[in-house]
């Protein structure tokens, strides 16, 4: 199978993966029949600039080649190392805490947080955003594997658009693009950035969506001035998917100018605590949406 040298490619079997990643995957996965998905992501390097008066430049490897695999029981990420070998991280679905997708201009990154021996860890897969759809599909497969409860399919989700029709355009677009497919949207709320008296941004604008199985946080990510020119889009997005089955506890606390949503995520062998900051005057809609999270997590208790 021919692999793309620039963009991520879905490969058919482990044997289509180049060395040293192939051997590392075979050692970790064992039976090739256990593999449900394999994404090969080529190395990202500097441009090989050539000039008639200068010797050819040797490209500098910025991000090494990576393979993300999903098996029947979990996932594995193999990454090329500087010594010519490969490093491997793997986890079961029962120890996967949450997923985070970053999309900024041509840069994309999938972060998987997982638990092991009482601590939380994370592994990154970086890619060109031309292949982002592949990674959105991969996130869907991971979420379905973490929580196998049957979701109620709602077609293309257009009936839920009224929940965010008054949002800023960027957040409307991202809510439609990144909401988990095939799930009913129960609640959605959005808030502006928190700005101090010196016009400095203390916390970015954000939003979250509540579905039957996930709590999805959308947050703005500023782009460095070195990464853009002229009047192009100045912000990217960070989309974090928290499976409700991993939420052990959450609560809202209020401070003078802002509120804090504290999340405790927990898996079989460990957990992690996270905090989300939002403007103080948005405490009511945030708390209302969280009530729906509780109902989704404990439908039997709610019915009683």
Phi, psi and omega in degrees: 000133180276127181261143177287134182276354183243324189237158179299145182226136172277123183257158186278317183220167177300329183290347176278348182277134179288159174285152005273003183294326182299310181296321179297320180291316181298319179297325184274320185279321184084252183287123177300336181291347180279349185280129178256332181204140174225125175244121175262126180244114182292163178297145175257123184229169175291159180289136178279088183280135180234142179222142180302333184264354183235155177288149179302139177276145175272121182302140176265128180283115179272318179226124182288162177296145186220151171232130175251121180240144175240128180250189179292331187248346184183207183223162179215139177235120177250136185226136178295140179254162182296333182277007179090357177264202179217145174257152184225134170238142181210156178202158173277164176295329182291345178249008177274124187272303179199170182237144180225124179250124175252132180225109182226108181052241182270002186253131176227154179208132173253122177248131177244120176263136182215166183248147176200135179044045174081005180231166176253145180224169176217153177227142186245142170232115183258146187204165173282134186292354172303329182262019186299325182300323177301320182284329174296320177295322179295319177299318178300318179294320178296316180296319178296328181282327179292318181231109186269011177297143180288124178267153177276118182283135183237032179069226183272000177082004183295335180293339181269356185298337182296339180291337180227025182291338180267001181288161171303150187306316182302317182286328175298314181297316183289326178296319179291321185287321191253357177296143179301134184289145172074017180238146178285133179273120184269324182202158178203137177214150184224147181221155180279173176292154175265120183244135180273184183294343179260016179064027175266141180279118178272327180207139184286163173297151183204180179197159168218154180241143176242119174250187181289340184233344185226154170247118187246121178257130176246126183226143176288148175232119180289144176262136177300143178303337180287344185263357179217156179226143175069201186266067176252176182302128186264355183229149171246189183229149171241120183244120183246130182251115177253107175299132181300331180294343180263352180279110179274327182196154174200149177201162181248133173238151184244136176243186187298313186245353183208162175251158180232124173262115180261129180242134173246112179255142186215140176236192185299319187241032176147180182202189183204149177247133181230155178232136178242125183260138179215161180300144184299327183283002176253015182296320184297308179295329177294314180297322179296318179294325179293330175300323178289329174298315179299319180295322180292325180284329184228064184298328182290316178299322180295319181293329179288000000 
